[in-house]
Amino acid sequence: MPRFATLLLDLDGTLVDAFTTIHRGYCHTLPQFDRTAPTMEAVRRAVGGGINQAMAHFLPPDKIAAAVAMHVAYSDSILLDEVTLFPGALELVRAQHAAGVTLAVFTNKRGEHARRICAHLGVTPYLRGIFGARDTAWLKPQPEFATHVLTTIGATPDSTLLLGDSPFDVEAAHNGGFLCWCVTTGTHDAAQLRAAGADAVFPDLIALQAALAQPQT
């Protein structure tokens, strides 16, 4: 029997490396608001809680709506240019699906963008659903978002695990009543993730899948 009946998968930084595309979006947008194009590291530190919250790291409140609209429009045009799966991602998804685990993407990326990326990278056939920003009124870490996802896919918190890369993921999982295992391929290092309360931390999805495959004790 698999260790968990349900796996919820964060997208950017966990399953998918889209940071080049995300960074390009900010480099396109911020100079049009008289801001210097940010470094990749600055963008990595900002993302995770949804684009409005990320944009607030760079612009005052009265500029955020216009900047987000510009960023989203530009990102839509380059969305699939340089996006890739992290090593081990497809193998993990295939192995867990073959073991009878229910899988779903649970992301603060816009739902329509998440669905395009998953289809492009060949992940969609293994997923019960793809849930993102603007699909509901909620974002991670709001507990209502987690409850909606679990209800929709017919899962329960006690047998669910979230795979993520940020404190937002840890908080979302614990607010929803389930565990969170994190990888350090995204926005935070191991010390930061442990400090946030991650239930386990791995260097990548290859190591995480090895842990999932271990017999339960």
Backbone as CSV, one residue per row, in Angstrom:
resi,resn,N_x,N_y,N_z,CA_x,CA_y,CA_z,C_x,C_y,C_z
1,MET,0.839,-1.195,0.000,0.000,0.000,0.000,0.875,1.246,0.000
2,PRO,0.500,2.268,-0.767,1.269,3.519,-0.733,1.158,4.178,0.638
3,ARG,2.172,4.970,0.966,2.203,5.627,2.276,1.066,6.626,2.424
4,PHE,0.727,7.325,1.326,-0.356,8.309,1.327,-1.319,7.994,0.197
5,ALA,-2.607,8.156,0.456,-3.604,7.916,-0.579,-3.688,9.055,-1.573
6,THR,-3.311,10.279,-1.130,-3.435,11.473,-1.962,-2.170,12.304,-1.858
7,LEU,-1.666,12.753,-2.994,-0.556,13.701,-3.041,-1.037,14.978,-3.724
8,LEU,-0.886,16.095,-3.026,-1.108,17.405,-3.634,0.248,17.976,-4.004
9,LEU,0.368,18.473,-5.219,1.649,18.901,-5.756,1.646,20.398,-6.014
10,ASP,2.514,21.112,-5.304,2.767,22.487,-5.704,3.420,22.459,-7.084
11,LEU,3.331,23.572,-7.807,3.842,23.576,-9.183,5.220,24.250,-9.250
12,ASP,5.278,25.567,-9.300,6.547,26.275,-9.463,7.466,26.025,-8.276
13,GLY,8.679,25.612,-8.566,9.660,25.364,-7.532,9.628,23.966,-6.966
14,THR,8.547,23.233,-7.237,8.406,21.869,-6.733,8.384,20.871,-7.884
15,LEU,7.363,20.941,-8.697,7.237,20.035,-9.840,7.881,20.629,-11.089
16,VAL,7.786,21.944,-11.218,8.136,22.631,-12.452,9.132,23.749,-12.188
17,ASP,10.127,23.864,-13.062,11.052,24.999,-13.031,10.582,26.015,-14.066
18,ALA,9.881,27.043,-13.582,9.397,28.120,-14.448,10.019,29.454,-14.069
19,PHE,11.099,29.421,-13.299,11.651,30.668,-12.766,12.202,31.585,-13.855
20,THR,12.736,31.024,-14.930,13.231,31.878,-16.015,12.089,32.678,-16.620
21,THR,10.971,32.014,-16.866,9.802,32.692,-17.420,9.246,33.725,-16.444
22,ILE,9.142,33.341,-15.180,8.624,34.265,-14.169,9.517,35.497,-14.078
23,HIS,10.831,35.281,-14.050,11.779,36.390,-13.979,11.650,37.300,-15.192
24,ARG,11.497,36.722,-16.364,11.311,37.533,-17.576,10.076,38.419,-17.462
25,GLY,9.023,37.896,-16.848,7.803,38.693,-16.670,8.032,39.920,-15.819
26,TYR,8.791,39.771,-14.745,9.086,40.921,-13.887,10.052,41.891,-14.571
27,CYS,10.998,41.364,-15.310,11.940,42.234,-16.032,11.246,43.024,-17.131
28,HIS,10.194,42.466,-17.684,9.395,43.185,-18.684,8.527,44.249,-18.034
29,THR,7.957,43.927,-16.872,6.936,44.774,-16.258,7.503,45.924,-15.443
30,LEU,8.419,45.645,-14.534,8.828,46.653,-13.556,9.483,47.890,-14.165
31,PRO,10.319,47.775,-15.213,10.862,49.004,-15.810,9.796,49.944,-16.352
32,GLN,8.613,49.403,-16.690,7.535,50.262,-17.177,6.845,51.018,-16.045
33,PHE,7.251,50.695,-14.810,6.776,51.427,-13.637,7.951,52.109,-12.934
34,ASP,8.979,52.423,-13.737,10.160,53.146,-13.243,10.895,52.392,-12.147
35,ARG,10.931,51.072,-12.265,11.688,50.247,-11.340,12.766,49.498,-12.120
36,THR,13.883,49.260,-11.487,14.946,48.484,-12.105,14.504,47.036,-12.252
37,ALA,14.891,46.403,-13.330,14.587,44.982,-13.499,15.202,44.190,-12.341
38,PRO,14.448,43.335,-11.714,14.938,42.629,-10.527,15.876,41.477,-10.889
39,THR,16.670,41.072,-9.931,17.487,39.883,-10.108,16.622,38.634,-9.989
40,MET,17.152,37.536,-10.469,16.444,36.269,-10.307,16.246,35.950,-8.832
41,GLU,17.254,36.224,-8.007,17.146,35.931,-6.585,16.037,36.744,-5.932
42,ALA,15.898,38.010,-6.321,14.835,38.848,-5.760,13.463,38.291,-6.125
43,VAL,13.317,37.813,-7.339,12.041,37.235,-7.761,11.765,35.937,-7.004
44,ARG,12.772,35.094,-6.849,12.599,33.851,-6.095,12.113,34.127,-4.672
45,ARG,12.686,35.162,-4.050,12.284,35.491,-2.683,10.853,36.005,-2.617
46,ALA,10.373,36.609,-3.694,9.058,37.258,-3.676,7.904,36.303,-3.940
47,VAL,8.119,35.280,-4.760,7.001,34.472,-5.232,6.582,33.428,-4.200
48,GLY,5.392,32.874,-4.421,4.884,31.786,-3.595,3.502,32.033,-3.036
49,GLY,3.189,33.298,-2.750,1.897,33.603,-2.151,0.881,34.156,-3.120
50,GLY,1.141,34.015,-4.416,0.262,34.597,-5.429,0.883,35.852,-6.008
51,ILE,0.517,36.170,-7.230,1.197,37.239,-7.945,0.965,38.613,-7.319
52,ASN,-0.202,38.869,-6.757,-0.433,40.177,-6.137,0.496,40.392,-4.950
53,GLN,0.646,39.365,-4.146,1.541,39.486,-2.998,2.991,39.610,-3.452
54,ALA,3.359,38.871,-4.501,4.725,38.967,-5.015,5.013,40.358,-5.564
55,MET,4.079,40.913,-6.315,4.283,42.235,-6.911,4.418,43.300,-5.839
56,ALA,3.808,43.079,-4.682,3.899,44.047,-3.588,5.313,44.167,-3.027
57,HIS,6.173,43.225,-3.347,7.582,43.334,-2.947,8.297,44.415,-3.758
58,PHE,7.729,44.795,-4.890,8.422,45.699,-5.802,7.715,47.031,-6.023
59,LEU,6.396,47.077,-5.796,5.627,48.267,-6.134,4.669,48.636,-5.010
60,PRO,4.287,49.920,-4.925,3.296,50.339,-3.925,1.903,49.839,-4.295
61,PRO,0.993,49.845,-3.323,-0.348,49.268,-3.553,-1.089,49.830,-4.748
62,ASP,-0.944,51.128,-5.023,-1.724,51.722,-6.101,-1.235,51.325,-7.488
63,LYS,-0.082,50.654,-7.574,0.463,50.239,-8.870,0.283,48.746,-9.137
64,ILE,-0.126,48.011,-8.116,-0.076,46.554,-8.224,-1.050,46.012,-9.266
65,ALA,-2.277,46.475,-9.292,-3.271,45.932,-10.221,-2.824,46.087,-11.670
66,ALA,-2.341,47.276,-12.026,-1.889,47.514,-13.398,-0.669,46.670,-13.727
67,ALA,0.251,46.552,-12.768,1.459,45.769,-13.008,1.136,44.283,-13.147
68,VAL,0.224,43.783,-12.325,-0.163,42.382,-12.428,-0.797,42.099,-13.781
69,ALA,-1.679,42.970,-14.230,-2.312,42.778,-15.540,-1.270,42.733,-16.645
70,MET,-0.288,43.615,-16.583,0.767,43.638,-17.593,1.627,42.376,-17.516
71,HIS,1.975,41.985,-16.302,2.794,40.791,-16.104,2.075,39.548,-16.623
72,VAL,0.804,39.412,-16.300,0.046,38.233,-16.716,-0.075,38.171,-18.235
73,ALA,-0.347,39.309,-18.855,-0.479,39.327,-20.314,0.829,38.934,-20.993
74,TYR,1.932,39.461,-20.492,3.229,39.117,-21.083,3.571,37.652,-20.807
75,SER,3.349,37.205,-19.584,3.657,35.823,-19.230,2.847,34.841,-20.070
76,ASP,1.618,35.200,-20.384,0.784,34.333,-21.204,1.418,34.090,-22.573
77,SER,2.124,35.087,-23.085,2.726,34.968,-24.417,4.017,34.155,-24.419
78,ILE,4.658,33.994,-23.257,5.929,33.260,-23.185,5.840,32.045,-22.269
79,LEU,4.635,31.685,-21.858,4.418,30.737,-20.766,5.171,29.429,-20.949
80,LEU,5.213,28.897,-22.155,5.776,27.571,-22.390,7.181,27.602,-22.971
81,ASP,7.756,28.801,-23.103,9.047,28.929,-23.791,10.161,28.148,-23.111
82,GLU,10.283,28.280,-21.800,11.441,27.718,-21.097,11.064,26.923,-19.858
83,VAL,9.816,26.546,-19.744,9.368,25.808,-18.573,9.756,24.333,-18.714
84,THR,10.248,23.740,-17.635,10.666,22.337,-17.635,10.242,21.670,-16.338
85,LEU,10.164,20.353,-16.370,9.971,19.579,-15.156,11.302,19.438,-14.431
86,PHE,11.271,19.476,-13.119,12.475,19.191,-12.354,12.840,17.708,-12.500
87,PRO,14.117,17.380,-12.384,14.521,15.966,-12.438,13.739,15.131,-11.434
88,GLY,13.249,14.016,-11.921,12.488,13.107,-11.078,11.004,13.385,-11.004
89,ALA,10.556,14.518,-11.558,9.140,14.886,-11.423,8.226,13.903,-12.146
90,LEU,8.511,13.638,-13.405,7.634,12.756,-14.165,7.681,11.338,-13.617
91,GLU,8.871,10.914,-13.199,9.002,9.575,-12.624,8.194,9.448,-11.338
92,LEU,8.228,10.475,-10.498,7.453,10.453,-9.258,5.959,10.380,-9.557
93,VAL,5.510,11.233,-10.449,4.079,11.270,-10.767,3.625,9.933,-11.348
94,ARG,4.399,9.390,-12.269,4.033,8.105,-12.872,4.013,6.987,-11.836
95,ALA,5.044,6.933,-10.977,5.134,5.860,-9.993,3.996,5.931,-8.988
96,GLN,3.684,7.123,-8.515,2.610,7.263,-7.535,1.247,6.969,-8.156
97,HIS,1.063,7.404,-9.380,-0.190,7.116,-10.077,-0.339,5.609,-10.274
98,ALA,0.736,4.940,-10.668,0.687,3.490,-10.881,0.399,2.747,-9.577
99,ALA,0.801,3.349,-8.450,0.556,2.728,-7.146,-0.861,2.978,-6.640
100,GLY,-1.654,3.716,-7.390,-3.034,3.965,-7.007,-3.261,5.231,-6.207
101,VAL,-2.236,6.075,-6.126,-2.354,7.327,-5.388,-3.117,8.353,-6.232
102,THR,-3.976,9.125,-5.600,-4.658,10.239,-6.258,-3.748,11.451,-6.222
103,LEU,-3.504,12.057,-7.378,-2.625,13.216,-7.466,-3.376,14.421,-8.008
104,ALA,-3.038,15.593,-7.472,-3.615,16.836,-7.970,-2.606,17.960,-7.773
105,VAL,-2.613,18.917,-8.682,-1.789,20.115,-8.536,-2.547,21.125,-7.699
106,PHE,-1.832,21.734,-6.742,-2.403,22.664,-5.756,-1.449,23.849,-5.703
107,THR,-1.788,24.921,-6.427,-0.823,25.982,-6.688,-1.451,27.363,-6.552
108,ASN,-0.600,28.341,-6.292,-1.041,29.733,-6.338,-0.774,30.374,-7.695
109,LYS,-0.249,29.609,-8.633,-0.166,30.075,-10.012,-1.581,30.113,-10.586
110,ARG,-1.834,31.017,-11.505,-3.178,31.077,-12.096,-3.560,29.721,-12.684
111,GLY,-4.782,29.309,-12.394,-5.219,27.989,-12.800,-5.086,27.737,-14.286
112,GLU,-5.443,28.729,-15.106,-5.372,28.524,-16.554,-3.937,28.340,-17.012
113,HIS,-2.995,29.031,-16.377,-1.583,28.853,-16.711,-1.082,27.495,-16.235
114,ALA,-1.481,27.095,-15.042,-1.070,25.793,-14.516,-1.549,24.662,-15.418
115,ARG,-2.770,24.752,-15.915,-3.301,23.697,-16.771,-2.564,23.635,-18.113
116,ARG,-2.215,24.784,-18.662,-1.450,24.789,-19.914,-0.080,24.163,-19.719
117,ILE,0.575,24.497,-18.624,1.916,23.970,-18.356,1.874,22.461,-18.136
118,CYS,0.927,21.998,-17.344,0.831,20.563,-17.079,0.543,19.765,-18.351
119,ALA,-0.313,20.294,-19.198,-0.585,19.621,-20.469,0.657,19.611,-21.351
120,HIS,1.353,20.719,-21.426,2.559,20.845,-22.247,3.644,19.871,-21.806
121,LEU,3.767,19.664,-20.499,4.843,18.823,-19.967,4.424,17.365,-19.771
122,GLY,3.214,17.018,-20.157,2.781,15.629,-20.125,2.362,15.099,-18.773
123,VAL,2.037,15.989,-17.849,1.683,15.575,-16.497,0.178,15.371,-16.327
124,THR,-0.619,16.063,-17.099,-2.070,16.081,-16.911,-2.721,14.699,-16.852
125,PRO,-2.327,13.717,-17.682,-3.006,12.416,-17.624,-2.915,11.701,-16.274
126,TYR,-1.976,12.105,-15.444,-1.788,11.444,-14.151,-2.500,12.165,-13.002
127,LEU,-3.172,13.263,-13.311,-3.740,14.119,-12.276,-5.262,14.004,-12.206
128,ARG,-5.788,14.034,-10.987,-7.235,14.084,-10.784,-7.767,15.509,-10.995
129,GLY,-6.907,16.500,-10.768,-7.321,17.884,-10.946,-6.143,18.827,-10.864
130,ILE,-6.354,20.057,-11.332,-5.350,21.120,-11.277,-6.056,22.352,-10.734
131,PHE,-5.652,22.795,-9.560,-6.338,23.860,-8.845,-5.372,25.012,-8.618
132,GLY,-5.753,26.204,-9.093,-4.869,27.352,-8.974,-5.605,28.634,-8.656
133,ALA,-4.864,29.714,-8.705,-5.424,31.032,-8.441,-6.523,31.352,-9.439
134,ARG,-7.570,31.983,-8.950,-8.750,32.407,-9.701,-9.705,31.257,-10.025
135,ASP,-9.346,30.018,-9.682,-10.302,28.924,-9.817,-11.328,28.973,-8.689
136,THR,-10.929,29.559,-7.563,-11.809,29.743,-6.411,-11.561,31.153,-5.873
137,ALA,-12.190,31.456,-4.773,-11.966,32.750,-4.122,-10.742,32.729,-3.221
138,TRP,-10.035,31.585,-3.142,-8.987,31.420,-2.140,-7.616,31.177,-2.768
139,LEU,-6.597,31.353,-1.935,-5.222,31.012,-2.265,-4.627,30.237,-1.093
140,LYS,-3.564,29.481,-1.343,-2.774,28.967,-0.227,-2.199,30.158,0.537
141,PRO,-2.209,30.170,1.860,-2.480,29.043,2.766,-3.885,29.028,3.377
142,GLN,-4.858,29.661,2.729,-6.208,29.680,3.299,-6.766,28.260,3.394
143,PRO,-7.273,27.861,4.555,-7.758,26.486,4.720,-8.925,26.148,3.805
144,GLU,-9.705,27.150,3.420,-10.844,26.882,2.534,-10.391,26.326,1.174
145,PHE,-9.226,26.776,0.719,-8.716,26.293,-0.570,-8.377,24.809,-0.466
146,ALA,-7.681,24.430,0.598,-7.341,23.026,0.793,-8.596,22.166,0.930
147,THR,-9.554,22.650,1.684,-10.803,21.898,1.863,-11.520,21.704,0.540
148,HIS,-11.557,22.754,-0.273,-12.200,22.662,-1.586,-11.527,21.606,-2.456
149,VAL,-10.203,21.607,-2.478,-9.472,20.656,-3.309,-9.740,19.227,-2.850
150,LEU,-9.617,18.986,-1.551,-9.822,17.630,-1.052,-11.253,17.160,-1.302
151,THR,-12.223,18.035,-1.103,-13.616,17.664,-1.347,-13.844,17.335,-2.814
152,THR,-13.277,18.134,-3.698,-13.478,17.943,-5.135,-12.905,16.617,-5.624
153,ILE,-11.743,16.225,-5.091,-11.099,14.995,-5.574,-11.431,13.791,-4.700
154,GLY,-12.262,13.991,-3.685,-12.696,12.886,-2.848,-11.635,12.367,-1.903
155,ALA,-10.840,13.278,-1.337,-9.749,12.890,-0.442,-10.028,13.342,0.983
156,THR,-9.257,12.800,1.921,-9.371,13.191,3.322,-8.005,13.649,3.832
157,PRO,-7.980,14.583,4.777,-6.704,15.123,5.255,-5.776,14.082,5.864
158,ASP,-6.326,13.092,6.569,-5.490,12.144,7.300,-4.630,11.278,6.399
159,SER,-4.983,11.174,5.115,-4.191,10.346,4.191,-3.607,11.171,3.044
160,THR,-3.473,12.483,3.268,-2.984,13.403,2.231,-1.613,13.949,2.600
161,LEU,-0.775,14.140,1.596,0.532,14.778,1.748,0.668,15.850,0.685
162,LEU,1.143,17.026,1.082,1.447,18.092,0.137,2.947,18.122,-0.110
163,LEU,3.341,18.166,-1.380,4.730,18.356,-1.763,4.896,19.814,-2.170
164,GLY,5.811,20.534,-1.506,5.978,21.953,-1.774,7.407,22.415,-1.638
165,ASP,7.590,23.736,-1.731,8.937,24.298,-1.656,9.003,25.568,-0.832
166,SER,7.923,25.924,-0.142,7.920,27.211,0.548,7.128,27.147,1.845
167,PRO,7.334,28.141,2.719,6.512,28.221,3.928,5.021,28.356,3.639
168,PHE,4.654,28.927,2.494,3.241,28.994,2.116,2.664,27.581,2.002
169,ASP,3.451,26.657,1.439,2.989,25.284,1.293,2.843,24.609,2.652
170,VAL,3.828,24.827,3.517,3.768,24.235,4.861,2.530,24.736,5.601
171,GLU,2.308,26.038,5.565,1.155,26.608,6.249,-0.154,26.122,5.638
172,ALA,-0.192,26.030,4.311,-1.410,25.551,3.638,-1.735,24.129,4.058
173,ALA,-0.717,23.273,4.099,-0.937,21.881,4.484,-1.417,21.783,5.928
174,HIS,-0.724,22.455,6.825,-1.092,22.351,8.238,-2.446,22.995,8.509
175,ASN,-2.778,24.071,7.802,-4.121,24.651,7.923,-5.190,23.682,7.443
176,GLY,-4.823,22.859,6.454,-5.772,21.891,5.915,-5.813,20.578,6.673
177,GLY,-4.900,20.413,7.646,-4.919,19.216,8.471,-4.088,18.070,7.938
178,PHE,-3.120,18.359,7.044,-2.281,17.283,6.506,-0.811,17.689,6.527
179,LEU,0.045,16.741,6.173,1.491,16.929,6.239,2.027,17.632,5.001
180,CYS,3.239,18.177,5.142,3.920,18.804,4.016,5.376,18.364,3.989
181,TRP,5.796,17.746,2.890,7.191,17.448,2.631,7.688,18.461,1.608
182,CYS,8.858,18.998,1.839,9.373,20.063,0.977,10.661,19.665,0.270
183,VAL,10.884,20.289,-0.878,12.145,20.190,-1.603,12.804,21.570,-1.625
184,THR,14.120,21.577,-1.791,14.866,22.836,-1.777,15.192,23.318,-3.190
185,THR,14.414,22.876,-4.167,14.626,23.283,-5.559,13.922,24.591,-5.895
186,GLY,13.214,25.163,-4.919,12.411,26.343,-5.205,12.902,27.600,-4.536
187,THR,12.089,28.135,-3.639,12.306,29.487,-3.125,12.993,29.550,-1.770
188,HIS,13.143,28.413,-1.067,13.683,28.433,0.286,14.645,27.271,0.507
189,ASP,15.613,27.507,1.409,16.572,26.455,1.703,16.055,25.564,2.830
190,ALA,16.834,24.525,3.154,16.388,23.525,4.113,16.146,24.130,5.493
191,ALA,17.034,25.014,5.933,16.877,25.617,7.254,15.602,26.439,7.333
192,GLN,15.311,27.193,6.288,14.092,28.002,6.271,12.850,27.126,6.281
193,LEU,12.889,26.030,5.537,11.726,25.150,5.466,11.500,24.418,6.789
194,ARG,12.582,23.999,7.426,12.433,23.359,8.740,11.907,24.361,9.768
195,ALA,12.410,25.594,9.698,11.937,26.624,10.626,10.455,26.912,10.422
196,ALA,9.986,26.756,9.181,8.565,26.983,8.876,7.687,25.824,9.320
197,GLY,8.306,24.701,9.704,7.538,23.572,10.200,7.343,22.437,9.219
198,ALA,8.132,22.404,8.132,8.015,21.303,7.168,8.191,19.968,7.882
199,ASP,7.398,18.981,7.516,7.449,17.677,8.165,8.616,16.827,7.685
200,ALA,9.161,17.156,6.523,10.389,16.541,6.019,10.914,17.452,4.916
201,VAL,12.231,17.451,4.726,12.854,18.282,3.699,13.834,17.424,2.900
202,PHE,13.787,17.573,1.563,14.623,16.790,0.667,15.312,17.713,-0.332
203,PRO,16.466,17.293,-0.852,17.155,18.146,-1.819,16.460,18.222,-3.164
204,ASP,15.672,17.198,-3.502,15.011,17.167,-4.809,13.915,16.106,-4.799
205,LEU,13.214,15.999,-5.925,12.113,15.037,-6.018,12.600,13.601,-6.110
206,ILE,13.820,13.401,-6.566,14.367,12.045,-6.628,14.492,11.478,-5.217
207,ALA,15.052,12.276,-4.313,15.173,11.836,-2.924,13.806,11.702,-2.266
208,LEU,12.898,12.596,-2.592,11.557,12.533,-2.003,10.827,11.274,-2.453
209,GLN,10.928,10.952,-3.733,10.278,9.738,-4.230,10.870,8.498,-3.580
210,ALA,12.167,8.497,-3.331,12.795,7.359,-2.656,12.211,7.182,-1.261
211,ALA,11.950,8.316,-0.570,11.339,8.239,0.752,9.905,7.715,0.682
212,LEU,9.174,8.169,-0.320,7.800,7.692,-0.484,7.763,6.188,-0.763
213,ALA,8.795,5.683,-1.441,8.823,4.271,-1.830,9.257,3.359,-0.702
214,GLN,9.775,3.904,0.388,10.221,3.083,1.495,9.033,2.429,2.198
215,PRO,9.192,1.188,2.622,8.094,0.528,3.350,7.763,1.284,4.629
216,GLN,6.493,1.296,4.965,6.069,1.939,6.203,6.505,1.103,7.400
217,THR,6.872,1.783,8.478,7.297,1.071,9.681,6.221,1.209,10.762
